[in-house]
Amino acid sequence: MIVVTGENVVDLIAQPDGDLRPVLGGGPATISVAASRLGVPAAMAARIGADVFGPGFRRRLADAGVDGRHLRQTADPSTLALVTLDATGSPHFDFWHSGAADFGWSEGELPAMRPGDIVHIGSLVAFLPPGADAVEQWAAANRPLCTVTFDPNLRPIALAQTDALERLERLVGLAHVVKVSLDDLRMAYPDTAPEDTVRRWRDEHGVDLVLLTRGADGVTAYRATGEASAPAPVVPVVDTIGAGDSLMAAVLACLYRGGDIDLDFICAVAALACTRPGANPPTAAEVSAFLEASPATRRPPVSG
C-alpha cells in the first residue's frame, strides 16, 4: 500500500474576468488521486476540515479510488489558496492556513504501517506547525521497514519557518527517494547550483535516488551509480497545476510495481497533467495511449 500524508487545499483560481474558480486540490491529495488513477493502491492520511469543503475532499478521493480509512474528521477549517497563473501557465499560491485542519497532526494520530508499505511525506504538512514534528517522527519510525519518499514542494510560507532548512535536510535524510524541483532548490539554496545540492543530498545523506524535475526540460535521476535524464514531451499546456504532483505519483507507482523508475513514463504523466485545467492527473489508460503514440525510443528504467 502507498500512504500519502499531507494537505487538501481549495484552490481559488483567478480567472481573466476577475472571478475565482474553486478547484479541490492540495499537492499530497493530488498525489494520492494520481497514484490511484495509475492503477496502484493508494491511501491518504489527512485531517479533514469541518466546513462545506470537507465532504468534497472526501468525494474527490473516493471517486478516484483512494483508500480513505486514514482520513480524520476535525472541527477545524480547510486550507484555502488563491492561485494566479503567469503567462506560461505556472501557478503562484497565496495560502490561508491559520488554524487549518491539515496541519494539526499530533503524536499517535498518524496510521500504523506494515512492512513493505510506501510512505510519502512532503509539502506544507511537512513544514508547518503544530503538526510537522509529528509527521517527521512518523516518517522516522517507519523508515526501517517501509520505503519513505519525500517531495518538499516548497512554498514561501514553508521557508518562512525558522527551522525550515534544518527540517528540509532532516527529511531528506529520512527518505529513500526524493523528488525536488529546480524552483524548490532555487528558493531554498539561491546561492548554490541545484545540481550541486542534489549531489550533496545523494552523497552526504545517502539517498538512494534523487529526481530533479526541470519543468519543460524534463527530469534527471541521480543515483550513486550515475545520472540519467529524460526530456519532457511537448504538449499543449493549459496550466501546470498538479504536474509535479502527478510526476511524484508516477514515481510511487513505479516503486510499488517493483522499484525501477521509468523516466519516460513519469514525464508523460506530468505532461498530460498540463493539458487540462487544475489538478486533474491522467489515468493509466491515457498514459499508455500517449506513450504508444510517441515516436521516441523508450529509455531503460533506473532503479529506485
C-alpha positions in Angstrom: 0.0 0.0 0.0 1.1 3.6 -0.7 0.1 6.0 2.1 0.4 9.7 1.3 0.2 12.2 4.1 -0.4 15.9 3.5 -3.0 18.6 2.9 -6.2 19.0 1.0 -6.5 22.6 -0.3 -9.3 24.6 -2.0 -7.5 26.3 -4.9 -9.3 29.5 -5.8 -8.0 30.0 -9.3 -8.2 33.6 -10.6 -10.0 34.0 -13.9 -9.3 36.6 -16.6 -12.6 38.3 -15.8 -11.7 38.6 -12.1 -13.8 35.7 -10.8 -12.4 33.0 -8.7 -13.0 29.3 -9.7 -12.8 26.9 -6.8 -11.0 23.6 -7.5 -10.2 20.9 -4.9 -6.5 20.4 -4.8 -3.6 20.2 -2.5 -0.3 18.6 -3.6 -0.4 15.5 -1.5 -4.1 14.9 -2.2 -3.4 15.2 -5.9 -0.5 12.7 -5.5 -2.9 10.1 -3.9 -5.5 10.7 -6.6 -2.9 10.4 -9.4 -1.4 7.2 -7.9 -4.9 5.6 -7.8 -5.7 6.7 -11.3 -2.4 5.0 -12.4 -3.7 1.7 -11.0 -1.8 1.3 -7.7 -3.4 1.0 -4.3 -3.1 4.4 -2.6 -4.4 5.7 0.7 -4.3 9.2 2.1 -3.6 10.2 5.7 -5.2 13.6 6.1 -7.1 15.8 8.6 -10.4 16.9 7.0 -12.0 20.3 7.7 -15.4 20.7 9.2 -16.6 23.3 6.6 -18.5 22.9 3.4 -15.3 21.8 1.6 -14.7 18.7 3.8 -17.2 16.4 2.1 -15.9 17.5 -1.3 -12.4 16.4 -0.4 -13.7 13.0 0.7 -15.7 12.6 -2.5 -12.7 13.6 -4.6 -10.5 11.0 -3.0 -13.2 8.3 -3.0 -14.2 8.9 -6.7 -10.5 8.3 -7.6 -10.4 5.1 -5.6 -8.2 6.4 -2.9 -8.5 4.4 0.4 -10.0 6.8 3.0 -9.5 4.8 6.2 -6.8 7.2 7.4 -8.9 10.4 7.0 -9.5 12.1 10.3 -12.5 14.4 10.7 -11.8 17.6 12.6 -13.6 20.7 13.8 -11.2 23.0 12.1 -11.5 24.8 8.8 -10.0 23.8 5.4 -6.9 25.3 3.8 -7.5 27.9 1.1 -5.2 29.1 -1.6 -5.5 32.0 -4.1 -3.9 30.7 -7.3 -2.8 33.1 -10.1 -1.3 31.8 -13.3 1.6 33.5 -15.2 1.9 33.7 -18.9 3.4 30.2 -19.1 0.6 28.7 -17.1 2.7 28.3 -14.0 0.8 28.9 -10.7 1.6 31.2 -7.8 -0.1 30.3 -4.5 -1.1 32.5 -1.6 -2.4 30.4 1.3 -4.9 30.9 4.1 -3.9 28.3 6.6 -4.1 29.6 10.1 -5.8 27.0 12.4 -6.5 24.8 9.4 -7.3 21.1 9.9 -4.4 19.9 7.7 -1.6 21.0 10.0 -2.8 19.8 13.4 -1.3 16.3 13.5 -0.3 15.1 16.9 1.7 12.1 18.0 -0.3 8.9 17.6 -2.8 10.2 15.1 -0.9 9.0 12.0 -1.5 5.4 10.9 0.5 2.3 11.8 2.2 1.0 8.7 3.1 -2.5 7.5 6.5 -3.7 6.4 6.9 -3.1 2.7 4.5 -0.2 2.5 5.5 3.1 0.8 5.2 6.2 3.0 5.1 9.6 1.2 5.6 12.9 3.0 6.0 16.4 1.8 4.6 19.8 1.0 3.2 22.1 3.7 2.3 19.5 6.2 6.0 18.5 6.5 7.0 22.1 7.5 4.1 23.9 9.2 3.4 23.8 13.0 2.0 22.4 15.0 1.9 19.0 13.2 5.3 19.0 11.3 7.1 17.4 14.2 4.6 14.5 14.4 4.9 13.9 10.6 8.7 13.8 10.8 8.6 11.4 13.8 6.2 9.2 11.9 8.4 9.0 8.9 11.5 8.2 11.0 9.6 5.5 12.9 8.6 3.8 9.6 11.9 4.2 7.7 13.4 0.8 8.8 10.5 -1.3 7.4 9.0 1.0 4.7 10.1 2.9 1.7 10.0 6.6 2.5 9.6 9.2 -0.3 9.8 12.9 0.1 8.8 15.8 -2.1 9.4 19.2 -0.4 7.2 21.1 -2.9 8.4 24.2 -1.2 6.3 27.4 -0.7 7.3 30.7 0.8 5.2 30.0 3.9 7.2 26.8 4.5 10.5 28.5 4.1 9.4 31.3 6.4 9.5 28.8 9.3 12.7 29.4 11.4 13.7 25.8 11.2 12.8 25.3 7.5 16.2 24.4 6.1 17.2 22.3 9.0 13.9 20.4 8.7 14.4 20.1 5.0 17.8 18.5 5.5 16.5 16.1 8.1 13.6 15.0 6.0 15.9 14.4 3.0 18.0 12.2 5.3 14.9 10.1 6.2 13.9 9.4 2.6 15.0 6.6 0.4 13.7 8.6 -2.7 13.5 12.4 -3.0 11.7 14.3 -5.8 12.7 18.0 -5.9 12.2 20.8 -8.5 14.5 23.5 -9.7 12.2 26.0 -8.2 12.4 24.3 -4.8 16.2 24.4 -4.8 16.4 27.9 -6.1 14.2 29.1 -3.2 15.9 27.1 -0.5 19.5 27.5 -1.7 19.7 30.5 -4.0 23.5 30.7 -3.9 24.1 27.1 -4.8 23.6 25.3 -8.2 20.6 23.0 -7.9 22.7 20.1 -9.2 25.3 20.6 -6.5 22.6 20.4 -3.8 21.1 17.2 -5.3 24.5 15.5 -5.5 25.2 16.6 -1.9 22.0 15.0 -0.8 22.8 11.8 -2.6 26.3 11.6 -1.3 26.0 13.0 2.3 22.6 11.8 3.2 22.8 8.5 1.3 19.5 9.0 -0.5 19.1 6.0 -2.9 17.5 8.1 -5.7 17.1 11.9 -6.1 14.9 13.1 -9.0 15.4 16.7 -10.1 12.5 18.0 -12.2 13.3 20.7 -14.7 9.9 21.7 -16.0 9.8 21.8 -19.7 13.3 20.3 -19.8 12.2 17.0 -18.2 13.9 15.2 -15.3 17.3 13.9 -14.2 17.8 11.0 -11.9 20.8 10.9 -9.5 22.0 7.7 -8.0 25.3 6.5 -6.5 25.9 4.7 -9.8 25.4 7.6 -12.1 22.9 10.0 -13.6 20.2 9.7 -16.3 17.8 12.2 -17.9 14.7 12.2 -19.9 13.1 15.2 -21.8 9.5 16.3 -21.2 7.1 15.5 -24.0 5.9 18.5 -26.0 2.2 19.1 -25.3 -0.3 22.0 -25.5 -0.1 23.5 -22.0 -3.3 24.7 -20.3 -1.6 25.1 -16.9 1.0 23.3 -14.8 -1.1 22.9 -11.7 -0.6 19.4 -10.4 2.1 18.4 -12.9 4.8 17.8 -10.3 2.4 16.0 -8.0 1.4 13.8 -10.9 5.0 13.0 -11.6 5.5 12.1 -8.0 2.6 9.8 -8.1 4.1 8.1 -11.2 7.3 7.6 -9.2 5.3 6.0 -6.4 3.6 3.7 -9.0 6.9 2.6 -10.3 8.2 1.9 -6.8 5.1 -0.1 -6.0 5.4 -2.2 -9.2 9.0 -3.2 -8.5 11.2 -0.3 -7.8 12.6 0.7 -11.2 11.7 4.2 -12.3 10.7 4.7 -15.9 11.7 8.2 -16.7 9.7 8.4 -19.9 6.6 7.2 -18.1 6.8 9.7 -15.2 7.5 12.6 -17.7 4.5 11.5 -19.8 2.2 11.5 -16.7 3.4 15.1 -15.8 3.0 16.3 -19.4 -0.6 15.0 -19.7 -1.5 16.8 -16.4 -0.5 20.0 -18.1 -3.0 19.6 -20.9 -6.1 20.1 -18.7 -7.0 22.9 -16.2 -6.4 22.4 -12.4 -5.1 19.4 -10.6 -6.5 16.7 -12.8 -4.0 13.9 -13.3 -4.3 11.3 -16.1 -5.4 7.7 -15.9 -3.2 4.7 -16.7 -5.0 4.2 -20.0 -4.4 7.7 -21.1 -0.7 7.5 -20.3 -0.4 4.2 -22.1 -2.1 5.6 -25.2 0.1 8.6 -25.1 3.3 6.6 -24.9 2.2 4.2 -27.6 1.6 7.1 -30.0 5.0 8.7 -29.2 7.7 8.1 -31.8 10.5 8.4 -29.3 12.5 5.4 -28.2 11.9 4.5 -24.5 14.9 4.7 -22.2 15.8 1.9 -19.8 14.4 2.5 -16.3 16.6 3.5 -13.4 16.5 1.5 -10.1 14.7 3.2 -7.2 
